[in-house]
Amino acid sequence: MTTPALVPHSRPRRTGADGDYARLLRRVSDAGLMDRRPGYYVIRLSLVGVAFVAGLVAFVLVGDSWWTLMVAAFMAVTFAQVALVMHDVAHRQVFRLRRPTEILGRVVGNAGIGLGYGWWQDKHTRHHANPNHEELDPDVAPDILVWSQRQARGSRGLPRLIGRAQAFLFFPLLLLEGLNLHVAGVRALRNRAAKHRLLEGALLLGHFVVYLGALFAILPADKAFAFFAVHQALFGLYMGCIFAPNHKGMPTFTGDDRPDYLRRQVLTSRNVRGGALTDIALGGLNYQIEHHLFPSMPTPNLRRAQVIVREYCAEIGVPYHETGLVASYREALRHLHDVGVPLRAGGPRQEPIEGSTAGR
């Protein structure tokens, strides 16, 4: 496993369709939107850090009381906000240099919330390179859920069983996503090719020892287990609700069906409309199209970039999809329900559309 920087692997050539991206990049660069925003990140990291510490202090002060479950819910939110900070750090939105990026990423990820930085960075880099490509994007690889009718027809065991009703089970399953993130980071340490494997393992172990030790040192067993369940379930639910609107239900690709960089990013991504509260809750990932086009663009610049990108897409005839938050979940759930048609029918079914919309 490698951990490359989360930026496009190479700048597209200035010919043909790839020139479309070069012209768009020039426009956003000329507007100063690729410039660093150190003041913003000082404030944001400070606020998230204060909220994280406040949760720890509240946990100690509330102590042996069922009110501690309210603290668990609060800390689920702070853990997710720390994960969003780690996301921006990994994309080099905060630091240009690799060393400080990796140090902060491992501190807030591995040590802070028990999420393996190296594993996540590798996975997320591959997602950015080929979003919604069934063979190349790990986020749409068939696992518990299936993401296309082609995957549904080839599914076996638990995915085949769950796939019949996965639209109804999606949000309940997100309650397990927090645990899944922790387990995936630990499992990735078995890969001997992973960089800094011992360091990452030591930081993860330190997090789990302190986390579980504090739970059972301060709370009796019943409240400790309840705190753990509420905290991890809501953390997973919140994380899933942040990422589900971004690509689920958008066109997927297979095989050699791989358009140029600009269309690959825009056609597979969905933006979510909203104001400042939506920006905070989703960590700026509601501007998913702009984020995928310019991964290293600082989060506060994405809103301004949206105006340029949307106008440019209309100019060159590339569909630009934007919807409300509730509608984005509705679209994702409708897609999951449609994907399960072959499983509910009990037999093979031909996909209605081939090519770039295969599996929708």
Secondary structure, 3 states (H helix, E strand, C coil): CCCCCCCCCCCCCCCCCHHHHHHHHHHHHHCCCCCCCHHHHHHHHHHHHHHHHHHHHHHHHHCCCCCHHHHHHHHHHHHHHHHHHHHHHHCCCCCCCHHHHHHHHHHHHHHHHCCCHHHHHHHHHHHHHCCCECCCCHHHCCCCCCCCHHHHHHCCHHHHHHHCCHHHHHHHHHCCHHHHHHHHHHHHHHCCCCCCHHHHHHHHHHHHHHHHHHHHHHCCHHHHHHHHHHHHHHHHHHHHHHHHHHHCCCCCECCCCCCCHHHHHHHCCCEECCCHHHHHHCCCCCCHHHHHHCCCCCHHHHHHHHHHHHHHHHHHCCCCCEECHHHHHHHHHHHHHHHCHHHHHCCCCCCCCCHHHCCC
